[in-house]
Amino acid sequence: MLEFLALGSDPAAAKALAQELGGIAYLSTGDSAGRPFASLVRVAVAEPAVLAPAADLGLYLAYSRTMRSHPHNWSGPNPTPGLVGAFGLVRRSDLSHPEADAHWRDRHAPLALRIHIGMWAYTQCSIVHRFSGEAYDGVALCGFGSEDDLRQRFFDGPEGQQAIRDDVASFADTARSPRRVLCQEWTFR
């Protein structure tokens, strides 16, 4: 699905905009100092300028791929149960966007679905066009039922953790890709 991603520093503005436009807001759960953003809004709109209040840190057009759906369809005035880790992706400089994206989709996603044993939802937002903000190639949204699941069941063990690290390093610039942001998800679709 093609949609806009708005990265911002104002979670309240992001939540209000997602609710008004029928989108999804990811709002940082803690201190966002040193993090690449405090909020992310995913929404399909005709005019991206309406996203300005929530896009002070970046505005992107992305192709979003659901690799694993939430076990339930959550929507409404309360956040989706659990926690989402939002991981920005900057590709390796020796790869084109299509090459890195194909690896992320075709090789990394199946590996991640097998090794991230506590992950109950996984969406890859592949950036097609950057209007403003950092030069990201994508954002991975990894949903977990609880913070304990995210922290304790992110990997199936040390071998899986190393396999993920090695695979990510084969297509992403791990030094330039931003730190993870832990978020609550609010779905208004």
ROSE-4610 file (N, C-alpha, C; in Angstrom, 1 decimal, always signed):
// ROSE-4610
residu = [M/M/M/L/L/L/E/E/E/F/F/F/L/L/L/A/A/A/L/L/L/G/G/G/S/S/S/D/D/D/P/P/P/A/A/A/A/A/A/A/A/A/K/K/K/A/A/A/L/L/L/A/A/A/Q/Q/Q/E/E/E/L/L/L/G/G/G/G/G/G/I/I/I/A/A/A/Y/Y/Y/L/L/L/S/S/S/T/T/T/G/G/G/D/D/D/S/S/S/A/A/A/G/G/G/R/R/R/P/P/P/F/F/F/A/A/A/S/S/S/L/L/L/V/V/V/R/R/R/V/V/V/A/A/A/V/V/V/A/A/A/E/E/E/P/P/P/A/A/A/V/V/V/L/L/L/A/A/A/P/P/P/A/A/A/A/A/A/D/D/D/L/L/L/G/G/G/L/L/L/Y/Y/Y/L/L/L/A/A/A/Y/Y/Y/S/S/S/R/R/R/T/T/T/M/M/M/R/R/R/S/S/S/H/H/H/P/P/P/H/H/H/N/N/N/W/W/W/S/S/S/G/G/G/P/P/P/N/N/N/P/P/P/T/T/T/P/P/P/G/G/G/L/L/L/V/V/V/G/G/G/A/A/A/F/F/F/G/G/G/L/L/L/V/V/V/R/R/R/R/R/R/S/S/S/D/D/D/L/L/L/S/S/S/H/H/H/P/P/P/E/E/E/A/A/A/D/D/D/A/A/A/H/H/H/W/W/W/R/R/R/D/D/D/R/R/R/H/H/H/A/A/A/P/P/P/L/L/L/A/A/A/L/L/L/R/R/R/I/I/I/H/H/H/I/I/I/G/G/G/M/M/M/W/W/W/A/A/A/Y/Y/Y/T/T/T/Q/Q/Q/C/C/C/S/S/S/I/I/I/V/V/V/H/H/H/R/R/R/F/F/F/S/S/S/G/G/G/E/E/E/A/A/A/Y/Y/Y/D/D/D/G/G/G/V/V/V/A/A/A/L/L/L/C/C/C/G/G/G/F/F/F/G/G/G/S/S/S/E/E/E/D/D/D/D/D/D/L/L/L/R/R/R/Q/Q/Q/R/R/R/F/F/F/F/F/F/D/D/D/G/G/G/P/P/P/E/E/E/G/G/G/Q/Q/Q/Q/Q/Q/A/A/A/I/I/I/R/R/R/D/D/D/D/D/D/V/V/V/A/A/A/S/S/S/F/F/F/A/A/A/D/D/D/T/T/T/A/A/A/R/R/R/S/S/S/P/P/P/R/R/R/R/R/R/V/V/V/L/L/L/C/C/C/Q/Q/Q/E/E/E/W/W/W/T/T/T/F/F/F/R/R/R]
num = [1/1/1/2/2/2/3/3/3/4/4/4/5/5/5/6/6/6/7/7/7/8/8/8/9/9/9/10/10/10/11/11/11/12/12/12/13/13/13/14/14/14/15/15/15/16/16/16/17/17/17/18/18/18/19/19/19/20/20/20/21/21/21/22/22/22/23/23/23/24/24/24/25/25/25/26/26/26/27/27/27/28/28/28/29/29/29/30/30/30/31/31/31/32/32/32/33/33/33/34/34/34/35/35/35/36/36/36/37/37/37/38/38/38/39/39/39/40/40/40/41/41/41/42/42/42/43/43/43/44/44/44/45/45/45/46/46/46/47/47/47/48/48/48/49/49/49/50/50/50/51/51/51/52/52/52/53/53/53/54/54/54/55/55/55/56/56/56/57/57/57/58/58/58/59/59/59/60/60/60/61/61/61/62/62/62/63/63/63/64/64/64/65/65/65/66/66/66/67/67/67/68/68/68/69/69/69/70/70/70/71/71/71/72/72/72/73/73/73/74/74/74/75/75/75/76/76/76/77/77/77/78/78/78/79/79/79/80/80/80/81/81/81/82/82/82/83/83/83/84/84/84/85/85/85/86/86/86/87/87/87/88/88/88/89/89/89/90/90/90/91/91/91/92/92/92/93/93/93/94/94/94/95/95/95/96/96/96/97/97/97/98/98/98/99/99/99/100/100/100/101/101/101/102/102/102/103/103/103/104/104/104/105/105/105/106/106/106/107/107/107/108/108/108/109/109/109/110/110/110/111/111/111/112/112/112/113/113/113/114/114/114/115/115/115/116/116/116/117/117/117/118/118/118/119/119/119/120/120/120/121/121/121/122/122/122/123/123/123/124/124/124/125/125/125/126/126/126/127/127/127/128/128/128/129/129/129/130/130/130/131/131/131/132/132/132/133/133/133/134/134/134/135/135/135/136/136/136/137/137/137/138/138/138/139/139/139/140/140/140/141/141/141/142/142/142/143/143/143/144/144/144/145/145/145/146/146/146/147/147/147/148/148/148/149/149/149/150/150/150/151/151/151/152/152/152/153/153/153/154/154/154/155/155/155/156/156/156/157/157/157/158/158/158/159/159/159/160/160/160/161/161/161/162/162/162/163/163/163/164/164/164/165/165/165/166/166/166/167/167/167/168/168/168/169/169/169/170/170/170/171/171/171/172/172/172/173/173/173/174/174/174/175/175/175/176/176/176/177/177/177/178/178/178/179/179/179/180/180/180/181/181/181/182/182/182/183/183/183/184/184/184/185/185/185/186/186/186/187/187/187/188/188/188/189/189/189]
x = [+0.8/+0.0/+0.9/+0.6/+1.3/+0.7/+1.5/+1.0/+2.2/+1.8/+2.8/+3.2/+4.5/+5.1/+5.5/+5.0/+5.4/+6.1/+7.4/+8.2/+8.2/+8.0/+7.9/+8.4/+8.3/+8.8/+7.6/+6.4/+5.2/+4.2/+4.3/+3.4/+1.9/+1.6/+0.1/-0.4/+0.4/+0.0/-0.1/+0.8/+0.7/-0.5/-0.9/-2.0/-3.3/-3.4/-4.6/-4.7/-3.6/-3.7/-4.0/-3.5/-3.8/-5.3/-5.8/-7.2/-8.1/-7.7/-8.5/-8.5/-7.4/-7.2/-7.4/-7.7/-7.9/-6.6/-5.6/-4.3/-3.8/-2.5/-1.9/-0.8/-0.8/+0.2/+1.1/+2.4/+3.3/+4.0/+3.7/+4.2/+5.2/+6.3/+7.4/+6.9/+7.3/+6.9/+7.8/+8.9/+9.8/+10.4/+11.5/+12.3/+12.8/+12.5/+13.0/+14.3/+15.0/+16.3/+17.2/+17.9/+18.9/+18.2/+16.9/+16.2/+15.9/+15.7/+15.5/+14.2/+13.2/+11.8/+11.1/+10.0/+9.2/+7.8/+7.5/+6.2/+6.4/+5.6/+5.5/+4.0/+3.6/+2.2/+2.2/+1.4/+1.2/-0.2/-0.4/-1.7/-1.7/-2.8/-3.0/-3.8/-3.3/-4.0/-3.7/-4.6/-4.4/-3.4/-3.3/-2.5/-1.5/-0.3/+0.7/+0.9/+0.6/+0.8/+0.0/-1.1/-1.9/-1.2/-0.1/+0.7/+1.8/+1.9/+2.9/+3.0/+1.9/+2.0/+2.7/+2.7/+3.3/+4.6/+5.1/+6.2/+7.4/+7.6/+8.7/+10.1/+10.1/+11.4/+11.6/+10.5/+10.6/+9.2/+9.1/+7.9/+8.4/+7.7/+8.1/+6.9/+7.1/+6.1/+6.7/+5.9/+6.4/+5.4/+6.0/+5.2/+5.3/+4.2/+4.2/+3.7/+4.5/+4.3/+4.1/+2.9/+2.6/+3.2/+4.2/+4.9/+4.2/+3.7/+2.9/+1.9/+0.7/-0.4/-0.6/-1.1/-1.5/-2.4/-2.4/-3.4/-4.8/-5.0/-6.4/-6.4/-7.6/-7.8/-8.0/-7.1/-7.2/-7.5/-8.4/-8.8/-9.5/-9.4/-10.2/-9.4/-10.1/-9.5/-8.4/-8.1/-7.0/-5.9/-4.6/-3.5/-3.6/-3.1/-2.9/-2.1/-2.6/-1.8/-0.3/+0.6/+2.0/+2.8/+3.9/+4.9/+5.4/+5.8/+6.3/+7.7/+8.7/+10.0/+10.1/+10.4/+10.5/+12.0/+12.4/+13.8/+14.0/+14.7/+15.0/+16.1/+16.0/+16.9/+17.6/+18.9/+19.7/+20.5/+20.4/+21.1/+22.6/+23.3/+24.7/+25.0/+26.1/+26.3/+26.7/+27.1/+27.4/+26.2/+25.0/+23.8/+22.8/+22.1/+21.0/+19.8/+18.9/+17.7/+17.0/+16.7/+16.0/+16.8/+18.1/+18.9/+18.7/+18.9/+18.7/+17.3/+16.3/+14.9/+14.6/+15.1/+14.8/+15.3/+16.6/+17.1/+16.3/+15.9/+15.1/+13.8/+13.2/+11.9/+12.0/+12.9/+12.9/+13.8/+14.9/+15.8/+15.7/+15.6/+15.6/+14.3/+13.2/+11.9/+11.6/+11.9/+11.7/+12.6/+13.8/+14.7/+14.2/+13.8/+13.2/+12.0/+11.1/+9.9/+10.2/+11.3/+11.7/+12.4/+13.3/+14.2/+13.6/+12.8/+12.2/+10.9/+11.1/+10.1/+8.9/+9.2/+8.1/+7.4/+7.8/+7.2/+5.9/+4.8/+3.5/+3.0/+3.7/+3.4/+4.7/+4.7/+5.9/+5.5/+5.8/+5.5/+6.8/+7.1/+8.2/+7.7/+8.1/+7.7/+8.9/+8.9/+10.0/+9.8/+10.7/+10.6/+10.8/+9.8/+9.8/+10.3/+9.9/+10.3/+10.4/+11.5/+11.7/+11.4/+10.4/+10.1/+11.0/+11.2/+12.1/+12.5/+13.6/+14.1/+15.3/+15.7/+16.9/+16.7/+17.8/+17.7/+17.6/+16.4/+16.1/+15.6/+15.9/+15.4/+14.2/+14.0/+12.8/+12.7/+11.6/+11.3/+10.7/+11.3/+10.7/+9.9/+8.7/+7.8/+7.5/+8.2/+8.2/+7.3/+6.2/+5.2/+5.4/+5.3/+5.5/+4.3/+3.9/+2.8/+3.0/+4.3/+4.7/+6.1/+6.5/+7.9/+8.8/+8.3/+9.1/+9.3/+8.3/+8.5/+9.5/+9.5/+10.5/+11.9/+12.0/+13.4/+13.8/+13.0/+13.4/+13.2/+12.3/+12.0/+12.2/+13.1/+13.4/+14.1/+15.0/+15.7/+15.4/+15.6/+15.5/+16.7/+17.8/+19.0/+20.2/+21.4/+22.6/+22.9/+22.6/+22.9/+21.9/+20.7/+19.7/+20.1/+20.5/+20.9/+22.1/+23.0/+24.2/+23.7/+22.8/+22.3/+21.6/+20.8/+20.1/+21.2/+22.1/+23.1/+23.9/+24.3/+25.1/+24.2/+22.9/+22.1/+21.8/+21.5/+21.3/+22.5/+23.7/+24.9/+25.2/+24.5/+24.7/+23.9/+22.9/+22.1/+22.0/+22.2/+22.0/+23.3/+23.4/+24.5/+24.2/+24.7/+24.3/+24.8/+25.9/+26.4/+25.5/+24.9/+24.0/+22.6/+22.2/+20.7/+20.5/+19.4/+19.1/+18.8/+18.9/+18.6/+17.1/+16.7/+15.3/+14.5/+13.3/+12.3/+11.2/+11.0/+9.9/+8.6/+7.6/+6.3/+5.1/+4.1/+2.7/+2.1/+1.3/+0.6/-0.9/-1.3/-2.7/-3.3/-4.3/-4.8/-6.2/-6.4/-7.7/-8.3/-7.8/-8.3/-9.6]
y = [-1.2/+0.0/+1.2/+2.2/+3.5/+4.4/+5.0/+5.9/+6.8/+7.9/+8.8/+8.5/+8.8/+8.6/+10.0/+10.4/+11.7/+11.5/+11.9/+11.8/+13.1/+13.1/+14.4/+14.3/+15.5/+15.7/+15.9/+16.0/+16.3/+15.1/+14.2/+13.1/+13.5/+14.5/+15.0/+15.4/+16.1/+16.5/+15.3/+14.4/+13.2/+12.3/+12.2/+11.4/+12.1/+13.4/+14.1/+14.0/+14.2/+14.1/+12.7/+11.7/+10.3/+10.0/+10.5/+10.3/+11.1/+12.3/+13.1/+12.5/+11.9/+11.5/+10.0/+9.3/+7.8/+7.0/+7.4/+6.8/+6.0/+5.7/+5.1/+6.0/+6.2/+7.0/+6.0/+6.2/+5.5/+6.6/+6.5/+7.6/+7.0/+7.7/+7.3/+7.1/+6.0/+5.7/+6.3/+6.9/+7.5/+8.7/+9.1/+10.2/+10.0/+10.9/+10.7/+11.5/+12.0/+12.6/+11.6/+12.1/+11.2/+10.2/+10.3/+9.4/+10.2/+9.5/+10.2/+10.8/+10.4/+11.0/+10.6/+11.4/+11.0/+10.5/+10.7/+10.2/+9.9/+8.9/+8.6/+8.4/+9.0/+8.8/+8.1/+7.1/+6.4/+6.7/+7.2/+7.6/+7.8/+7.4/+7.7/+8.9/+10.0/+11.2/+11.7/+12.6/+13.1/+14.3/+15.0/+16.2/+16.1/+15.8/+15.6/+16.8/+18.0/+19.2/+19.2/+18.4/+18.4/+17.7/+17.0/+16.3/+17.2/+18.4/+19.3/+19.4/+19.4/+19.5/+18.3/+17.2/+15.9/+15.6/+16.4/+16.0/+17.0/+17.6/+18.5/+17.9/+16.5/+15.8/+15.0/+15.0/+14.3/+13.9/+13.9/+13.5/+12.6/+11.4/+10.4/+9.8/+9.3/+8.4/+7.0/+6.1/+4.7/+3.7/+2.6/+1.4/+0.5/+0.3/-0.5/-1.9/-2.8/-4.3/-4.9/-5.5/-6.2/-7.6/-7.9/-9.2/-10.2/-9.6/-10.4/-9.4/-9.8/-9.0/-9.2/-8.1/-8.3/-9.4/-10.1/-11.2/-10.8/-9.5/-9.0/-7.6/-7.2/-5.9/-4.9/-4.1/-3.1/-1.8/-1.0/+0.3/+1.0/+2.3/+3.1/+4.1/+4.5/+5.5/+5.1/+3.8/+3.3/+2.8/+2.7/+2.2/+0.7/+0.2/-1.2/-1.8/-2.9/-3.6/-3.8/-3.8/-4.1/-2.9/-3.1/-2.1/-2.3/-1.3/-1.4/-0.8/-1.5/-1.0/-0.5/+0.8/+1.4/+1.6/+0.9/+0.9/+1.6/+2.7/+3.3/+2.6/+2.6/+1.8/+2.8/+2.8/+3.4/+2.3/+2.2/+1.1/+1.3/+0.3/+0.3/+1.1/+1.9/+2.8/+2.0/+0.8/+0.0/-0.7/-0.5/-1.1/+0.1/-0.2/+0.7/+0.5/+1.4/+1.2/-0.1/-0.3/-1.5/-2.8/-2.8/-4.0/-4.2/-3.1/-3.3/-3.6/-3.0/-3.3/-4.7/-5.3/-6.7/-7.6/-7.3/-8.2/-8.1/-6.9/-6.7/-7.5/-7.4/-8.0/-9.5/-10.0/-11.4/-12.3/-11.7/-12.5/-12.2/-10.9/-10.6/-10.9/-10.5/-10.7/-12.2/-13.2/-14.5/-14.9/-14.4/-14.7/-14.0/-12.8/-12.0/-12.7/-13.2/-13.8/-15.1/-15.8/-17.0/-16.8/-15.8/-15.6/-14.7/-13.7/-12.8/-13.5/-14.4/-15.3/-14.6/-13.4/-12.7/-11.7/-11.5/-10.5/-11.0/-10.2/-10.6/-9.8/-8.7/-8.0/-7.4/-7.3/-6.8/-6.2/-4.9/-4.1/-3.5/-3.6/-2.9/-1.7/-0.5/+0.7/+1.1/+0.7/+1.0/+2.4/+3.3/+4.7/+4.8/+5.3/+5.5/+6.9/+7.9/+9.3/+10.1/+10.9/+11.7/+13.1/+13.7/+15.1/+16.0/+15.5/+16.2/+15.2/+15.6/+14.7/+13.9/+13.1/+12.2/+11.3/+10.8/+10.0/+8.5/+8.2/+6.8/+6.0/+4.7/+3.9/+3.1/+3.1/+2.4/+2.5/+2.1/+2.0/+0.6/-0.2/-1.4/-1.2/-1.7/-1.6/-3.0/-3.3/-4.6/-4.6/-5.2/-5.2/-6.4/-6.2/-7.2/-7.0/-8.1/-8.1/-7.4/-7.3/-6.6/-6.1/-5.2/-4.8/-6.0/-6.9/-8.1/-8.9/-9.1/-9.9/-9.2/-7.9/-7.2/-7.4/-7.3/-7.4/-8.8/-9.7/-11.1/-12.1/-11.8/-12.7/-12.1/-11.1/-10.5/-11.6/-12.3/-13.4/-14.7/-15.8/-17.1/-17.7/-16.9/-17.3/-16.5/-16.8/-16.1/-16.3/-17.5/-17.8/-17.0/-16.9/-16.1/-14.6/-14.2/-12.8/-12.4/-13.3/-13.1/-13.2/-14.1/-14.2/-13.0/-12.4/-11.1/-10.0/-9.9/-8.8/-9.0/-10.2/-10.4/-10.1/-10.5/-10.2/-8.7/-8.0/-6.6/-5.9/-6.3/-5.6/-5.9/-6.9/-7.2/-6.3/-5.5/-4.6/-3.2/-3.0/-1.7/-1.2/+0.1/+0.8/+1.0/+0.0/+0.0/+1.2/+1.9/+3.1/+4.3/+4.3/+5.5/+5.2/+4.0/+3.7/+4.1/+4.9/+5.4/+4.4/+4.8/+4.0/+3.7/+2.5/+2.1/+3.1/+3.3/+4.1/+3.2/+3.1/+2.3/+3.1/+2.6/+3.3/+2.5/+3.3/+2.8/+3.1/+2.1/+2.2/+2.6/+3.6/+4.1/+3.9/+3.0/+2.8/+3.4/+4.3/+5.0/+4.6/+3.5/+3.1/+2.4]
z = [+0.0/+0.0/+0.0/-0.9/-0.9/+0.2/+1.0/+2.0/+2.4/+3.1/+3.6/+5.0/+5.3/+6.6/+7.0/+8.2/+8.7/+10.0/+10.1/+11.3/+12.0/+13.3/+14.0/+15.4/+16.1/+17.4/+18.4/+17.9/+18.7/+18.7/+19.7/+19.7/+19.7/+20.4/+20.5/+19.1/+18.4/+17.1/+16.1/+16.3/+15.4/+15.7/+17.0/+17.4/+16.8/+17.0/+16.6/+15.1/+14.3/+12.9/+12.4/+13.0/+12.6/+12.8/+14.0/+14.3/+13.3/+13.0/+12.0/+10.6/+10.2/+8.8/+8.6/+9.7/+9.6/+9.4/+10.1/+9.9/+11.2/+11.2/+12.4/+12.9/+14.2/+14.9/+15.8/+15.7/+16.6/+17.4/+18.7/+19.6/+20.6/+20.7/+21.6/+23.0/+23.6/+25.0/+26.1/+25.7/+26.7/+26.3/+26.9/+26.5/+25.1/+24.2/+22.9/+22.6/+23.6/+23.5/+22.8/+21.8/+21.1/+20.1/+20.1/+19.1/+17.8/+16.7/+15.4/+15.3/+16.1/+16.1/+17.3/+17.6/+18.8/+18.3/+17.0/+16.5/+15.0/+14.6/+13.2/+12.8/+11.7/+11.3/+9.9/+9.8/+8.5/+8.0/+6.8/+6.3/+4.8/+4.2/+2.8/+2.6/+2.0/+1.8/+0.4/-0.1/-1.4/-1.4/-0.3/-0.3/+0.9/+0.7/+1.8/+2.7/+2.2/+3.0/+4.3/+4.4/+5.6/+6.7/+6.4/+7.4/+8.1/+7.7/+8.2/+9.7/+10.4/+11.9/+12.5/+11.8/+12.4/+11.6/+10.7/+9.8/+9.9/+11.1/+11.2/+11.1/+11.2/+11.1/+9.8/+9.0/+7.8/+7.2/+5.9/+5.2/+4.0/+3.9/+2.9/+2.3/+1.1/+0.5/+0.5/+1.0/+1.3/+0.8/+0.4/+0.1/+1.3/+2.0/+3.2/+2.9/+3.4/+3.3/+4.6/+4.8/+6.1/+5.9/+6.7/+6.7/+7.7/+8.8/+9.7/+10.3/+10.3/+10.8/+12.3/+13.0/+14.4/+14.5/+15.7/+15.8/+15.9/+16.2/+16.3/+15.5/+15.1/+14.4/+15.5/+15.9/+16.9/+16.3/+16.8/+16.3/+17.4/+17.4/+18.4/+19.2/+20.3/+21.1/+22.1/+22.1/+23.0/+22.2/+22.7/+21.9/+21.8/+20.7/+20.5/+21.6/+22.2/+23.2/+22.7/+23.7/+23.3/+23.0/+22.3/+22.0/+20.6/+19.9/+18.6/+18.6/+18.1/+17.8/+16.4/+16.3/+14.9/+14.6/+13.6/+13.2/+11.8/+11.8/+10.5/+9.8/+8.5/+7.6/+6.6/+6.7/+5.6/+5.0/+3.6/+2.9/+2.9/+2.6/+2.4/+1.1/+1.1/+0.0/-1.3/-1.2/-2.4/-3.0/-2.4/-3.0/-3.4/-4.4/-4.8/-3.9/-3.9/-3.1/-3.5/-4.8/-5.2/-4.7/-4.8/-4.3/-2.8/-2.0/-0.6/-0.2/-0.9/-0.6/-0.9/-2.0/-2.4/-1.3/-0.9/+0.2/+1.5/+1.8/+3.1/+3.0/+1.8/+1.6/+1.5/+0.6/+0.2/+1.1/+1.7/+2.5/+4.0/+4.3/+5.7/+6.4/+5.7/+6.3/+6.8/+5.9/+6.4/+7.6/+7.5/+8.7/+9.9/+9.8/+11.0/+11.6/+10.7/+11.1/+11.9/+11.5/+12.2/+13.5/+13.5/+14.7/+15.7/+15.4/+16.4/+16.9/+17.8/+18.3/+19.0/+19.6/+20.3/+19.5/+18.2/+17.3/+16.8/+17.1/+16.7/+15.5/+15.1/+13.9/+13.3/+12.0/+11.3/+10.0/+9.9/+8.6/+8.2/+6.9/+6.3/+5.5/+5.8/+5.0/+4.2/+2.9/+2.0/+1.4/+1.6/+1.2/-0.3/-1.0/-2.4/-2.8/-2.0/-2.2/-0.9/-0.8/+0.4/+0.0/+0.7/+0.6/+1.4/+2.7/+3.6/+4.7/+5.3/+6.4/+6.0/+6.9/+6.7/+5.5/+4.9/+3.8/+4.1/+4.6/+5.0/+3.8/+3.8/+2.7/+3.2/+4.5/+5.0/+6.5/+7.0/+8.5/+8.7/+9.6/+10.0/+11.3/+11.3/+12.5/+13.1/+14.2/+14.8/+16.1/+16.0/+17.2/+18.1/+19.4/+20.4/+21.4/+22.0/+22.9/+24.2/+24.6/+25.8/+25.7/+26.6/+26.6/+27.0/+27.9/+28.2/+27.0/+26.1/+24.9/+24.0/+23.9/+23.1/+23.6/+24.9/+25.5/+25.7/+26.0/+26.3/+25.2/+24.2/+23.2/+21.8/+21.7/+20.4/+19.5/+20.1/+19.4/+19.9/+19.1/+19.6/+20.3/+20.4/+21.0/+20.5/+21.0/+20.5/+19.0/+18.5/+17.1/+16.2/+16.6/+15.9/+15.9/+17.1/+17.2/+16.2/+16.2/+15.3/+13.8/+13.5/+12.1/+11.7/+12.6/+12.2/+12.0/+13.0/+12.8/+11.5/+11.2/+9.9/+8.7/+8.8/+7.6/+7.5/+8.5/+8.5/+7.9/+8.3/+7.9/+6.4/+5.8/+4.4/+3.5/+4.0/+3.2/+3.8/+5.1/+5.8/+6.3/+6.3/+6.9/+8.4/+9.2/+10.6/+11.4/+10.9/+11.6/+11.3/+10.1/+9.8/+10.0/+10.2/+10.5/+11.9/+12.1/+13.5/+14.5/+15.8/+16.9/+16.9/+17.5/+17.6/+18.5/+18.1/+18.9/+19.4/+20.7/+21.2/+21.2/+20.7/+20.5/+20.9/+21.3/+21.4/+20.0/+19.6/+18.3/+18.5/+17.8/+17.8/+16.4/+16.2/+14.9/+14.8/+13.8/+13.6/+12.2/+11.6/+10.3/+10.4]
